[in-house]
Amino acid sequence: MNWISMLGLEAFVARWRASLIEGAIAAEDRLELAHLEWQEQKRRLRYLLVLTILVAGLTVVALILLSLALMVQFWDTPQRILVAWLVAGGWLLLWGAAMWALVSMVRQAGSAFALTRRELLQDWRGIKEQL
């Protein structure tokens, strides 16, 4: 004897079963999206680490060369002054480019998991509407 059939709960059980299956599929999709975004975030963090090391190294070099250029400025020959400032300016330009790349990468890192958060927010709104 089938009690669910006798009580008329077949449609109710079928709806719950369909909802559970749909929820499982949605959860799997969200986990896959989170995995993809995590891979992208890891790539950004590696690049951010390399750029941080590059900026730190270039900062040291730039400060040493700027100090050297300042000292050379007081020497007697004008050619040494020009060369020292040109070398220091070149290092300063490289440092500025690396710093620009670092800042832009930090700004992009702030939007991690944006797609996953948006999907979960839409799911939450859908659940609230059904309640």
HELIX and SHEET records of a PDB file:
HELIX    1   1 TRP A    3  LEU A    7  1                                   5    
HELIX    2   2 GLU A   10  VAL A   72  1                                  63    
HELIX    3   3 PRO A   78  ALA A  109  1                                  32    
HELIX    4   4 ALA A  114  GLN A  130  1                                  17    
END                                                                             
